[in-house]
């Protein structure tokens, strides 16, 4: 989707992809084949482009820092990226800055002296790998103390583990903001999100919150963007609970919760990300519709029909060019209109025809 926006943003896009079958290759101007932690491939990319940016967090910070030392322009830079790549770092800095996060500790093993007291105070926690996880990966929900300890032992073989209190949620929301090279700031409206099995299945604009909460989200978005030093898109996932908004996760890239902006806003998140990282003025984030609903299409036990999905009137179907597999995110459907309930019905009709394996909420 960034490739589809590139020419409109005046950008020539070269992608580092793991294979020629990667969907990003089809929309890029050029491709380098190699994994994101291949030093030679990274150097080849840096030699061909003016700016390096990202569409996932599975990068090695030491390698990105070395690229910067060799003169590559990286946006967001390694200092900002650390907040998305290392959840333990993110939680500690946010907590110290007064940004609301769940109560947490970061442990390397079950022998950590803080662990027993923390578990006694919070009960069954949420466990997250501090690194190497995003979009619901590396997140576990143990139901007992024994299960908690076993899961920490498992996760700690690959990463430190963030142990968090499990909050009673009234809902979830997300905010996508954009920050320019010189600190310019623009924010899209807050949206409500619906999760299933730790994966976002639906995004709804406008958000089902009052004006005070929407304003608080924007205040937090600006504070986090400046604290992190973001350049480009910054997405923030919030828990909505009795104490208000609590930060769940952040991403420093175009994000699933902002896909609705392709049809629903004056400038999409993808165009704005490219404008920001290339050092130009940001586009308007103003919505151009009264309501929008985006439904993710996650592979069911049998494939569906993208042709039938496109026959649903009013549905904007985005196919990611991936081979079908149960549980794999294959694309999304967005419907815009005068009201969210009607858009919701149409979006799910198209997503079911497409073959989504998730249930309508």
HUWORA-V557853 format. One record per pair of residues at least 12 apart in sequence whose C-alpha atoms are under 10 Angstrom apart, sorted by the first residue. I is the first residue (numbers start at 1). J is the second residue. If there is no record, write none. Layout:
i:I j:J
i:I j:J
This chain:
i:1 j:23
i:1 j:24
i:1 j:27
i:1 j:28
i:1 j:254
i:1 j:259
i:1 j:262
i:1 j:269
i:1 j:270
i:1 j:271
i:1 j:318
i:1 j:319
i:1 j:320
i:2 j:24
i:2 j:27
i:2 j:28
i:2 j:55
i:2 j:254
i:2 j:268
i:2 j:269
i:2 j:270
i:2 j:271
i:2 j:272
i:2 j:273
i:2 j:274
i:3 j:15
i:3 j:23
i:3 j:24
i:3 j:25
i:3 j:26
i:3 j:27
i:3 j:28
i:3 j:29
i:3 j:270
i:3 j:271
i:3 j:274
i:4 j:24
i:4 j:26
i:4 j:27
i:4 j:28
i:4 j:270
i:4 j:271
i:5 j:27
i:5 j:28
i:5 j:262
i:5 j:268
i:5 j:269
i:5 j:270
i:5 j:271
i:5 j:272
i:5 j:273
i:5 j:274
i:6 j:27
i:6 j:28
i:6 j:29
i:6 j:270
i:6 j:271
i:6 j:273
i:6 j:274
i:6 j:275
i:7 j:28
i:7 j:29
i:7 j:271
i:8 j:271
i:8 j:274
i:9 j:270
i:9 j:271
i:9 j:272
i:9 j:273
i:9 j:274
i:9 j:275
i:9 j:278
i:9 j:280
i:9 j:283
i:10 j:271
i:10 j:274
i:10 j:275
i:10 j:278
i:11 j:29
i:11 j:271
i:11 j:274
i:11 j:275
i:11 j:278
i:12 j:28
i:12 j:29
i:12 j:30
i:12 j:49
i:12 j:50
i:13 j:25
i:13 j:27
i:13 j:28
i:13 j:29
i:13 j:30
i:13 j:31
i:13 j:49
i:13 j:51
i:13 j:52
i:13 j:274
i:14 j:27
i:14 j:28
i:14 j:29
i:14 j:30
i:14 j:31
i:14 j:32
i:14 j:45
i:14 j:48
i:14 j:49
i:14 j:52
i:15 j:27
i:15 j:28
i:15 j:29
i:15 j:30
i:15 j:31
i:15 j:32
i:15 j:33
i:15 j:45
i:15 j:49
i:15 j:52
i:15 j:53
i:15 j:54
i:16 j:28
i:16 j:30
i:16 j:31
i:16 j:32
i:16 j:33
i:16 j:34
i:16 j:35
i:16 j:36
i:16 j:41
i:16 j:42
i:16 j:44
i:16 j:45
i:16 j:54
i:17 j:31
i:17 j:32
i:17 j:33
i:17 j:34
i:17 j:35
i:17 j:36
i:17 j:41
i:18 j:31
i:18 j:32
i:18 j:33
i:18 j:34
i:18 j:35
i:18 j:36
i:19 j:31
i:19 j:32
i:19 j:33
i:19 j:34
i:19 j:35
i:20 j:32
i:20 j:33
i:20 j:34
i:21 j:321
i:21 j:322
i:21 j:323
i:22 j:320
i:22 j:321
i:22 j:322
i:23 j:319
i:23 j:320
i:23 j:321
i:23 j:322
i:23 j:323
i:24 j:320
i:24 j:321
i:26 j:320
i:26 j:321
i:30 j:48
i:31 j:45
i:32 j:44
i:32 j:45
i:32 j:48
i:33 j:45
i:35 j:58
i:35 j:59
i:36 j:54
i:36 j:56
i:36 j:57
i:36 j:58
i:36 j:59
i:36 j:60
i:36 j:63
i:37 j:58
i:37 j:59
i:37 j:60
i:37 j:61
i:37 j:62
i:37 j:63
i:37 j:64
i:38 j:59
i:38 j:60
i:38 j:63
i:39 j:63
i:39 j:64
i:39 j:66
i:39 j:67
i:42 j:63
i:42 j:64
i:42 j:67
i:43 j:66
i:43 j:67
i:43 j:70
i:43 j:72
i:45 j:72
i:46 j:67
i:46 j:68
i:46 j:70
i:46 j:71
i:46 j:72
i:46 j:73
i:46 j:74
i:47 j:71
i:47 j:72
i:49 j:72
i:49 j:73
i:50 j:72
i:50 j:73
i:50 j:74
i:50 j:278
i:51 j:72
i:51 j:73
i:51 j:74
i:51 j:75
i:51 j:76
i:51 j:274
i:51 j:277
i:51 j:278
i:51 j:279
i:52 j:64
i:52 j:67
i:52 j:72
i:52 j:73
i:52 j:74
i:52 j:75
i:52 j:76
i:52 j:77
i:52 j:277
i:52 j:278
i:53 j:73
i:53 j:74
i:53 j:75
i:53 j:76
i:53 j:77
i:53 j:231
i:53 j:232
i:53 j:252
i:53 j:253
i:53 j:273
i:53 j:274
i:53 j:277
i:53 j:278
i:54 j:74
i:54 j:75
i:54 j:76
i:54 j:81
i:54 j:232
i:54 j:252
i:54 j:253
i:54 j:254
i:55 j:251
i:55 j:252
i:55 j:253
i:55 j:254
i:55 j:255
i:56 j:84
i:56 j:85
i:56 j:134
i:56 j:135
i:56 j:251
i:56 j:252
i:56 j:253
i:56 j:254
i:56 j:255
i:57 j:81
i:57 j:82
i:57 j:84
i:57 j:85
i:57 j:86
i:57 j:131
i:57 j:132
i:57 j:133
i:57 j:134
i:57 j:135
i:57 j:251
i:57 j:252
i:57 j:253
i:58 j:84
i:58 j:85
i:58 j:131
i:58 j:132
i:58 j:133
i:58 j:134
i:59 j:81
i:59 j:85
i:59 j:131
i:59 j:132
i:60 j:78
i:60 j:82
i:60 j:85
i:60 j:132
i:61 j:77
i:61 j:78
i:61 j:79
i:61 j:81
i:61 j:82
i:61 j:85
i:61 j:86
i:62 j:78
i:63 j:78
i:64 j:77
i:64 j:78
i:64 j:79
i:64 j:81
i:65 j:77
i:65 j:78
i:65 j:79
i:66 j:78
i:73 j:277
i:73 j:278
i:74 j:231
i:74 j:277
i:75 j:180
i:75 j:181
i:75 j:229
i:75 j:230
i:75 j:231
i:75 j:232
i:75 j:252
i:75 j:253
i:75 j:273
i:75 j:276
i:75 j:277
i:75 j:278
i:75 j:279
i:76 j:179
i:76 j:181
i:76 j:228
i:76 j:229
i:76 j:230
i:76 j:231
i:76 j:232
i:76 j:233
i:76 j:234
i:76 j:252
i:76 j:253
i:76 j:276
i:76 j:277
i:77 j:228
i:77 j:229
i:77 j:230
i:77 j:231
i:78 j:229
i:79 j:228
i:79 j:229
i:79 j:230
i:80 j:225
i:80 j:226
i:80 j:227
i:80 j:228
i:80 j:229
i:80 j:230
i:80 j:231
i:80 j:252
i:81 j:228
i:81 j:229
i:81 j:230
i:81 j:251
i:81 j:252
i:81 j:253
i:82 j:131
i:82 j:228
i:82 j:252
i:83 j:227
i:83 j:228
i:83 j:229
i:83 j:230
i:83 j:249
i:83 j:250
i:83 j:251
i:83 j:252
i:84 j:130
i:84 j:131
i:84 j:133
i:84 j:134
i:84 j:228
i:84 j:234
i:84 j:249
i:84 j:250
i:84 j:251
i:84 j:252
i:84 j:253
i:85 j:130
i:85 j:131
i:85 j:132
i:85 j:133
i:85 j:134
i:85 j:250
i:85 j:251
i:85 j:252
i:86 j:129
i:86 j:130
i:86 j:131
i:86 j:132
i:86 j:133
i:86 j:159
i:86 j:160
i:86 j:162
i:87 j:106
i:87 j:128
i:87 j:129
i:87 j:130
i:87 j:131
i:87 j:132
i:87 j:133
i:87 j:134
i:87 j:160
i:87 j:161
i:87 j:162
i:87 j:249
i:87 j:250
i:88 j:104
i:88 j:105
i:88 j:106
i:88 j:107
i:88 j:128
i:88 j:129
i:88 j:130
i:88 j:131
i:88 j:160
i:88 j:161
i:88 j:162
i:88 j:163
i:89 j:106
i:89 j:130
i:89 j:131
i:89 j:162
i:90 j:130
i:90 j:228
i:90 j:249
i:90 j:250
i:91 j:103
i:91 j:104
i:91 j:105
i:91 j:106
i:91 j:130
i:91 j:162
i:91 j:247
i:91 j:248
i:91 j:249
i:92 j:104
i:92 j:105
i:92 j:106
i:93 j:227
i:93 j:228
i:94 j:224
i:94 j:227
i:94 j:228
i:94 j:247
i:97 j:223
i:97 j:224
i:97 j:227
i:99 j:220
i:99 j:223
i:99 j:224
i:99 j:245
i:99 j:246
i:99 j:247
i:100 j:220
i:100 j:238
i:100 j:243
i:100 j:244
i:100 j:245
i:100 j:246
i:100 j:247
i:100 j:248
i:101 j:164
i:101 j:165
i:101 j:238
i:101 j:239
i:101 j:245
i:101 j:246
i:101 j:247
i:101 j:248
i:101 j:249
i:102 j:126
i:102 j:163
i:102 j:164
i:102 j:165
i:102 j:166
i:102 j:167
i:102 j:239
i:102 j:246
i:102 j:247
i:102 j:248
i:103 j:118
i:103 j:122
i:103 j:125
i:103 j:163
i:103 j:164
i:103 j:165
i:103 j:166
i:103 j:167
i:104 j:118
i:104 j:119
i:104 j:122
i:104 j:125
i:104 j:126
i:104 j:127
i:104 j:162
i:104 j:163
i:104 j:164
i:104 j:165
i:104 j:166
i:105 j:118
i:105 j:119
i:105 j:161
i:105 j:162
i:105 j:163
i:105 j:164
i:105 j:165
i:106 j:127
i:106 j:128
i:106 j:129
i:106 j:130
i:106 j:160
i:106 j:161
i:106 j:162
i:106 j:163
i:106 j:164
i:107 j:130
i:107 j:152
i:107 j:156
i:107 j:159
i:107 j:160
i:107 j:161
i:107 j:162
i:107 j:163
i:108 j:130
i:108 j:152
i:108 j:153
i:108 j:155
i:108 j:156
i:108 j:157
i:108 j:158
i:108 j:159
i:108 j:160
i:108 j:161
i:108 j:162
i:109 j:149
i:109 j:152
i:109 j:153
i:109 j:154
i:109 j:155
i:109 j:156
i:109 j:157
i:109 j:159
i:109 j:160
i:109 j:161
i:110 j:148
i:110 j:149
i:110 j:150
i:110 j:151
i:110 j:152
i:110 j:153
i:110 j:156
i:110 j:161
i:111 j:149
i:111 j:153
i:115 j:149
i:115 j:163
i:116 j:145
i:116 j:149
i:118 j:163
i:118 j:164
i:118 j:165
i:119 j:145
i:119 j:148
i:119 j:163
i:119 j:164
i:119 j:165
i:120 j:145
i:121 j:165
i:122 j:163
i:122 j:164
i:122 j:165
i:122 j:166
i:122 j:167
i:123 j:143
i:123 j:144
i:123 j:145
i:123 j:148
i:123 j:164
i:123 j:165
i:123 j:166
i:124 j:141
i:124 j:142
i:124 j:143
i:124 j:144
i:124 j:145
i:124 j:147
i:124 j:148
i:124 j:163
i:124 j:164
i:124 j:165
i:124 j:166
i:125 j:140
i:125 j:141
i:125 j:142
i:125 j:143
i:125 j:144
i:125 j:145
i:125 j:148
i:125 j:162
i:125 j:163
i:125 j:164
i:125 j:165
i:125 j:166
i:125 j:167
i:126 j:139
i:126 j:140
i:126 j:141
i:126 j:142
i:126 j:143
i:126 j:148
i:126 j:162
i:126 j:163
i:126 j:164
i:126 j:165
i:126 j:166
i:126 j:167
i:127 j:139
i:127 j:140
i:127 j:141
i:127 j:142
i:127 j:148
i:127 j:151
i:127 j:152
i:127 j:155
i:127 j:161
i:127 j:162
i:127 j:163
i:127 j:164
i:127 j:165
i:127 j:166
i:128 j:140
i:128 j:141
i:128 j:151
i:128 j:152
i:128 j:155
i:128 j:156
i:128 j:159
i:128 j:160
i:128 j:161
i:128 j:162
i:128 j:163
i:128 j:164
i:129 j:152
i:129 j:155
i:129 j:156
i:129 j:157
i:129 j:158
i:129 j:159
i:129 j:160
i:129 j:161
i:129 j:162
i:129 j:163
i:130 j:155
i:130 j:156
i:130 j:158
i:130 j:159
i:130 j:160
i:130 j:161
i:130 j:162
i:130 j:163
i:131 j:158
i:131 j:159
i:131 j:160
i:131 j:161
i:131 j:162
i:132 j:158
i:132 j:159
i:133 j:159
i:134 j:199
i:134 j:249
i:134 j:250
i:134 j:251
i:135 j:198
i:135 j:199
i:135 j:200
i:135 j:249
i:135 j:251
i:135 j:255
i:135 j:256
i:136 j:195
i:136 j:196
i:136 j:197
i:136 j:198
i:136 j:199
i:136 j:200
i:136 j:249
i:137 j:198
i:137 j:199
i:138 j:155
i:138 j:159
i:138 j:161
i:138 j:198
i:139 j:155
i:139 j:161
i:139 j:162
i:139 j:197
i:139 j:198
i:140 j:152
i:140 j:155
i:140 j:163
i:140 j:198
i:141 j:166
i:141 j:198
i:148 j:163
i:167 j:239
i:167 j:240
i:167 j:241
i:167 j:242
i:167 j:243
i:167 j:246
i:168 j:239
i:168 j:240
i:168 j:241
i:168 j:242
i:168 j:243
i:169 j:239
i:169 j:240
i:169 j:241
i:169 j:242
i:169 j:243
i:169 j:244
i:170 j:239
i:170 j:240
i:170 j:241
i:170 j:242
i:170 j:244
i:171 j:192
i:171 j:193
i:171 j:194
i:171 j:195
i:171 j:208
i:171 j:209
i:171 j:238
i:171 j:239
i:171 j:240
i:171 j:241
i:171 j:245
i:172 j:191
i:172 j:192
i:172 j:193
i:172 j:194
i:172 j:195
i:172 j:200
i:172 j:203
i:172 j:207
i:172 j:208
i:172 j:237
i:172 j:238
i:172 j:239
i:172 j:240
i:172 j:241
i:172 j:245
i:172 j:246
i:172 j:247
i:172 j:248
i:173 j:190
i:173 j:191
i:173 j:192
i:173 j:193
i:173 j:194
i:173 j:203
i:173 j:204
i:173 j:207
i:173 j:208
i:173 j:209
i:173 j:214
i:173 j:217
i:173 j:236
i:173 j:237
i:173 j:238
i:173 j:239
i:173 j:240
i:173 j:245
i:173 j:246
i:173 j:247
i:173 j:248
i:173 j:257
i:174 j:188
i:174 j:189
i:174 j:190
i:174 j:191
i:174 j:192
i:174 j:193
i:174 j:203
i:174 j:204
i:174 j:207
i:174 j:217
i:174 j:235
i:174 j:236
i:174 j:237
i:174 j:238
i:174 j:239
i:174 j:240
i:174 j:247
i:174 j:248
i:174 j:249
i:174 j:250
i:174 j:255
i:174 j:256
i:174 j:257
i:174 j:258
i:175 j:187
i:175 j:188
i:175 j:189
i:175 j:190
i:175 j:191
i:175 j:192
i:175 j:207
i:175 j:214
i:175 j:217
i:175 j:218
i:175 j:220
i:175 j:221
i:175 j:234
i:175 j:235
i:175 j:236
i:175 j:237
i:175 j:238
i:175 j:250
i:175 j:255
i:175 j:257
i:175 j:258
i:176 j:188
i:176 j:189
i:176 j:190
i:176 j:191
i:176 j:218
i:176 j:221
i:176 j:233
i:176 j:234
i:176 j:235
i:176 j:236
i:176 j:237
i:176 j:250
i:176 j:251
i:176 j:252
i:176 j:253
i:176 j:254
i:176 j:255
i:176 j:256
i:176 j:257
i:176 j:258
i:176 j:261
i:176 j:269
i:176 j:285
i:177 j:189
i:177 j:190
i:177 j:218
i:177 j:221
i:177 j:222
i:177 j:224
i:177 j:225
i:177 j:230
i:177 j:232
i:177 j:233
i:177 j:234
i:177 j:235
i:177 j:236
i:177 j:252
i:177 j:254
i:177 j:258
i:177 j:269
i:177 j:272
i:177 j:273
i:177 j:285
i:178 j:221
i:178 j:222
i:178 j:225
i:178 j:230
i:178 j:231
i:178 j:232
i:178 j:233
i:178 j:234
i:178 j:235
i:178 j:252
i:178 j:253
i:178 j:254
i:178 j:269
i:178 j:272
i:178 j:273
i:178 j:275
i:178 j:276
i:178 j:277
i:178 j:282
i:178 j:283
i:178 j:285
i:179 j:222
i:179 j:225
i:179 j:226
i:179 j:229
i:179 j:230
i:179 j:231
i:179 j:232
i:179 j:233
i:179 j:234
i:179 j:272
i:179 j:273
i:179 j:276
i:179 j:277
i:179 j:282
i:180 j:229
i:180 j:230
i:180 j:231
i:180 j:232
i:180 j:233
i:180 j:272
i:180 j:273
i:180 j:275
i:180 j:276
i:180 j:277
i:180 j:278
i:180 j:279
i:180 j:280
i:180 j:281
i:180 j:282
i:181 j:229
i:181 j:230
i:181 j:231
i:181 j:232
i:181 j:275
i:181 j:276
i:181 j:277
i:181 j:278
i:181 j:279
i:181 j:280
i:181 j:281
i:182 j:231
i:182 j:276
i:182 j:279
i:182 j:280
i:182 j:281
i:183 j:225
i:183 j:226
i:183 j:229
i:183 j:230
i:183 j:231
i:183 j:276
i:184 j:226
i:184 j:231
i:184 j:276
i:184 j:281
i:184 j:282
i:185 j:221
i:185 j:222
i:185 j:225
i:185 j:226
i:185 j:231
i:185 j:232
i:185 j:276
i:185 j:282
i:186 j:218
i:186 j:221
i:186 j:222
i:186 j:233
i:186 j:272
i:186 j:282
i:186 j:283
i:186 j:284
i:186 j:285
i:186 j:286
i:187 j:217
i:187 j:218
i:187 j:221
i:187 j:222
i:187 j:233
i:187 j:234
i:187 j:235
i:187 j:269
i:187 j:284
i:187 j:285
i:187 j:286
i:188 j:218
i:188 j:258
i:188 j:261
i:188 j:265
i:188 j:267
i:188 j:268
i:188 j:269
i:188 j:284
i:188 j:285
i:188 j:286
i:188 j:287
i:189 j:205
i:189 j:206
i:189 j:207
i:189 j:214
i:189 j:215
i:189 j:217
i:189 j:218
i:189 j:258
i:189 j:261
i:189 j:265
i:189 j:285
i:189 j:286
i:189 j:287
i:190 j:204
i:190 j:205
i:190 j:206
i:190 j:207
i:190 j:208
i:190 j:209
i:190 j:213
i:190 j:214
i:190 j:215
i:190 j:217
i:190 j:218
i:190 j:236
i:190 j:237
i:190 j:238
i:190 j:257
i:190 j:258
i:191 j:203
i:191 j:204
i:191 j:205
i:191 j:206
i:191 j:207
i:191 j:208
i:191 j:209
i:191 j:214
i:191 j:237
i:191 j:257
i:191 j:258
i:191 j:260
i:191 j:292
i:191 j:293
i:192 j:204
i:192 j:205
i:192 j:206
i:192 j:207
i:192 j:208
i:192 j:209
i:192 j:237
i:192 j:238
i:192 j:240
i:192 j:257
i:192 j:293
i:193 j:205
i:193 j:207
i:193 j:208
i:193 j:237
i:193 j:238
i:193 j:239
i:193 j:257
i:193 j:293
i:193 j:294
i:193 j:295
i:194 j:295
i:194 j:360
i:194 j:361
i:195 j:358
i:195 j:361
i:196 j:358
i:196 j:359
i:196 j:360
i:196 j:361
i:197 j:358
i:199 j:296
i:199 j:298
i:199 j:329
i:199 j:358
i:200 j:256
i:200 j:257
i:200 j:295
i:200 j:296
i:201 j:256
i:201 j:257
i:201 j:294
i:201 j:295
i:201 j:296
i:201 j:297
i:201 j:298
i:201 j:329
i:201 j:332
i:201 j:356
i:201 j:358
i:201 j:359
i:201 j:360
i:201 j:361
i:202 j:256
i:202 j:257
i:202 j:293
i:202 j:294
i:202 j:295
i:202 j:296
i:202 j:297
i:202 j:332
i:202 j:333
i:202 j:334
i:202 j:344
i:202 j:347
i:202 j:348
i:202 j:358
i:202 j:360
i:202 j:361
i:203 j:256
i:203 j:257
i:203 j:258
i:203 j:259
i:203 j:260
i:203 j:292
i:203 j:293
i:203 j:294
i:203 j:295
i:203 j:296
i:203 j:334
i:203 j:344
i:204 j:257
i:204 j:260
i:204 j:291
i:204 j:292
i:204 j:293
i:204 j:294
i:204 j:295
i:204 j:334
i:204 j:340
i:204 j:341
i:204 j:343
i:204 j:344
i:205 j:260
i:205 j:261
i:205 j:264
i:205 j:287
i:205 j:289
i:205 j:290
i:205 j:291
i:205 j:292
i:205 j:293
i:205 j:294
i:205 j:336
i:205 j:339
i:205 j:340
i:206 j:287
i:206 j:289
i:206 j:290
i:206 j:291
i:206 j:292
i:206 j:293
i:206 j:339
i:206 j:340
i:207 j:291
i:207 j:340
i:209 j:240
i:213 j:240
i:213 j:244
i:213 j:245
i:214 j:245
i:216 j:244
i:216 j:245
i:217 j:236
i:217 j:238
i:217 j:244
i:217 j:245
i:217 j:246
i:217 j:247
i:220 j:236
i:220 j:245
i:220 j:246
i:220 j:247
i:221 j:234
i:221 j:235
i:221 j:236
i:222 j:234
i:224 j:236
i:224 j:250
i:225 j:252
i:228 j:252
i:230 j:251
i:230 j:252
i:230 j:253
i:230 j:276
i:230 j:277
i:231 j:252
i:231 j:253
i:231 j:273
i:231 j:274
i:231 j:276
i:231 j:277
i:231 j:278
i:231 j:279
i:232 j:252
i:232 j:253
i:232 j:254
i:232 j:269
i:232 j:270
i:232 j:271
i:232 j:272
i:232 j:273
i:232 j:274
i:232 j:275
i:232 j:276
i:232 j:277
i:232 j:278
i:232 j:279
i:232 j:282
i:233 j:251
i:233 j:252
i:233 j:253
i:233 j:254
i:233 j:255
i:233 j:258
i:233 j:269
i:233 j:270
i:233 j:271
i:233 j:272
i:233 j:273
i:233 j:274
i:233 j:276
i:233 j:277
i:234 j:250
i:234 j:251
i:234 j:252
i:234 j:253
i:234 j:254
i:234 j:255
i:234 j:269
i:234 j:273
i:235 j:249
i:235 j:250
i:235 j:251
i:235 j:252
i:235 j:253
i:235 j:254
i:235 j:255
i:235 j:256
i:235 j:257
i:235 j:258
i:236 j:248
i:236 j:249
i:236 j:250
i:236 j:251
i:236 j:252
i:236 j:255
i:236 j:257
i:237 j:249
i:237 j:250
i:237 j:251
i:237 j:257
i:238 j:250
i:252 j:273
i:253 j:269
i:253 j:270
i:253 j:273
i:254 j:268
i:254 j:269
i:254 j:270
i:254 j:271
i:254 j:272
i:254 j:273
i:254 j:274
i:255 j:269
i:255 j:270
i:256 j:294
i:256 j:295
i:256 j:296
i:256 j:332
i:257 j:269
i:257 j:294
i:257 j:295
i:257 j:296
i:258 j:270
i:258 j:294
i:259 j:293
i:259 j:294
i:259 j:295
i:259 j:296
i:259 j:318
i:259 j:332
i:259 j:333
i:259 j:334
i:260 j:287
i:260 j:291
i:260 j:292
i:260 j:293
i:260 j:294
i:260 j:295
i:260 j:316
i:260 j:332
i:260 j:333
i:260 j:334
i:260 j:335
i:260 j:336
i:261 j:285
i:261 j:286
i:261 j:287
i:261 j:288
i:261 j:289
i:261 j:292
i:261 j:294
i:261 j:334
i:262 j:316
i:262 j:334
i:263 j:287
i:263 j:288
i:263 j:289
i:263 j:292
i:263 j:316
i:263 j:334
i:263 j:335
i:263 j:336
i:264 j:285
i:264 j:286
i:264 j:287
i:264 j:288
i:264 j:289
i:264 j:290
i:264 j:291
i:264 j:292
i:264 j:293
i:264 j:334
i:264 j:335
i:264 j:336
i:264 j:337
i:265 j:284
i:265 j:285
i:265 j:286
i:265 j:287
i:265 j:288
i:265 j:289
i:265 j:292
i:266 j:283
i:266 j:284
i:266 j:285
i:266 j:286
i:266 j:287
i:266 j:288
i:266 j:289
i:267 j:282
i:267 j:283
i:267 j:284
i:267 j:285
i:267 j:286
i:267 j:287
i:267 j:288
i:268 j:283
i:268 j:284
i:268 j:285
i:268 j:286
i:268 j:287
i:269 j:283
i:269 j:285
i:271 j:283
i:272 j:284
i:272 j:285
i:288 j:336
i:288 j:337
i:289 j:336
i:289 j:337
i:289 j:338
i:289 j:339
i:290 j:336
i:290 j:337
i:290 j:338
i:290 j:339
i:290 j:340
i:291 j:335
i:291 j:336
i:291 j:337
i:291 j:338
i:291 j:339
i:291 j:340
i:291 j:341
i:291 j:342
i:291 j:343
i:291 j:344
i:292 j:334
i:292 j:335
i:292 j:336
i:292 j:337
i:292 j:338
i:292 j:339
i:292 j:340
i:292 j:341
i:292 j:342
i:292 j:343
i:292 j:344
i:292 j:347
i:293 j:315
i:293 j:333
i:293 j:334
i:293 j:335
i:293 j:336
i:293 j:337
i:293 j:339
i:293 j:340
i:293 j:341
i:293 j:342
i:293 j:343
i:293 j:344
i:293 j:345
i:293 j:346
i:293 j:347
i:293 j:348
i:294 j:315
i:294 j:316
i:294 j:317
i:294 j:332
i:294 j:333
i:294 j:334
i:294 j:335
i:294 j:336
i:294 j:343
i:294 j:344
i:294 j:347
i:294 j:348
i:294 j:351
i:295 j:317
i:295 j:331
i:295 j:332
i:295 j:333
i:295 j:334
i:295 j:335
i:295 j:344
i:295 j:347
i:295 j:348
i:295 j:349
i:295 j:350
i:295 j:351
i:295 j:352
i:295 j:356
i:295 j:358
i:295 j:360
i:296 j:318
i:296 j:329
i:296 j:330
i:296 j:331
i:296 j:332
i:296 j:333
i:296 j:334
i:296 j:347
i:296 j:348
i:296 j:351
i:296 j:356
i:296 j:357
i:296 j:358
i:297 j:317
i:297 j:318
i:297 j:319
i:297 j:320
i:297 j:327
i:297 j:328
i:297 j:329
i:297 j:330
i:297 j:331
i:297 j:332
i:297 j:333
i:297 j:348
i:297 j:350
i:297 j:351
i:297 j:352
i:297 j:353
i:297 j:354
i:297 j:355
i:297 j:356
i:297 j:357
i:297 j:358
i:298 j:324
i:298 j:325
i:298 j:326
i:298 j:327
i:298 j:328
i:298 j:329
i:298 j:330
i:298 j:331
i:298 j:332
i:298 j:351
i:298 j:352
i:298 j:354
i:298 j:355
i:298 j:356
i:298 j:357
i:298 j:358
i:299 j:323
i:299 j:324
i:299 j:325
i:299 j:326
i:299 j:327
i:299 j:328
i:299 j:329
i:299 j:330
i:299 j:331
i:299 j:354
i:299 j:355
i:299 j:356
i:299 j:357
i:299 j:358
i:300 j:324
i:300 j:325
i:300 j:326
i:300 j:327
i:300 j:328
i:300 j:329
i:300 j:352
i:300 j:354
i:300 j:355
i:300 j:356
i:300 j:357
i:300 j:358
i:301 j:324
i:301 j:325
i:301 j:326
i:301 j:327
i:301 j:355
i:301 j:356
i:301 j:357
i:302 j:324
i:302 j:325
i:302 j:326
i:302 j:355
i:302 j:356
i:302 j:357
i:303 j:323
i:303 j:324
i:303 j:325
i:303 j:326
i:303 j:353
i:303 j:354
i:303 j:355
i:303 j:356
i:303 j:357
i:304 j:324
i:304 j:351
i:304 j:352
i:304 j:353
i:304 j:354
i:304 j:355
i:304 j:356
i:304 j:357
i:305 j:350
i:305 j:351
i:305 j:352
i:305 j:353
i:305 j:354
i:305 j:355
i:306 j:318
i:306 j:319
i:306 j:331
i:306 j:350
i:306 j:351
i:306 j:352
i:306 j:353
i:306 j:354
i:306 j:355
i:307 j:350
i:307 j:353
i:307 j:354
i:308 j:349
i:308 j:350
i:308 j:351
i:308 j:352
i:308 j:353
i:308 j:354
i:308 j:355
i:309 j:333
i:309 j:347
i:309 j:348
i:309 j:349
i:309 j:350
i:309 j:351
i:309 j:352
i:309 j:353
i:309 j:354
i:309 j:355
i:310 j:333
i:310 j:350
i:310 j:351
i:310 j:353
i:310 j:354
i:311 j:350
i:311 j:353
i:312 j:346
i:312 j:347
i:312 j:348
i:312 j:349
i:312 j:350
i:312 j:351
i:312 j:353
i:313 j:335
i:313 j:346
i:313 j:347
i:313 j:349
i:313 j:350
i:314 j:333
i:314 j:334
i:314 j:335
i:314 j:336
i:314 j:337
i:314 j:343
i:314 j:346
i:314 j:347
i:314 j:350
i:315 j:332
i:315 j:333
i:315 j:334
i:315 j:335
i:315 j:336
i:315 j:343
i:315 j:346
i:315 j:347
i:315 j:348
i:315 j:349
i:315 j:350
i:315 j:351
i:316 j:332
i:316 j:333
i:316 j:334
i:316 j:335
i:316 j:336
i:316 j:347
i:316 j:350
i:317 j:331
i:317 j:332
i:317 j:333
i:317 j:334
i:317 j:335
i:317 j:347
i:317 j:350
i:317 j:351
i:317 j:354
i:318 j:330
i:318 j:331
i:318 j:332
i:318 j:333
i:318 j:334
i:319 j:331
i:319 j:332
i:319 j:333
i:319 j:354
i:320 j:332
i:324 j:355
i:326 j:355
i:326 j:356
i:326 j:357
i:327 j:356
i:327 j:357
i:327 j:358
i:328 j:356
i:328 j:357
i:329 j:356
i:329 j:357
i:330 j:354
i:330 j:355
i:330 j:356
i:331 j:351
i:331 j:354
i:331 j:356
i:332 j:347
i:332 j:350
i:332 j:351
i:332 j:354
i:332 j:356
i:333 j:346
i:333 j:347
i:333 j:348
i:333 j:349
i:333 j:350
i:333 j:351
i:333 j:354
i:334 j:346
i:334 j:347
i:334 j:348
i:334 j:350
i:334 j:351
i:335 j:347
i:335 j:348
i:335 j:350
i:344 j:360
i:344 j:361
i:345 j:360
i:347 j:360
i:348 j:360
i:348 j:361
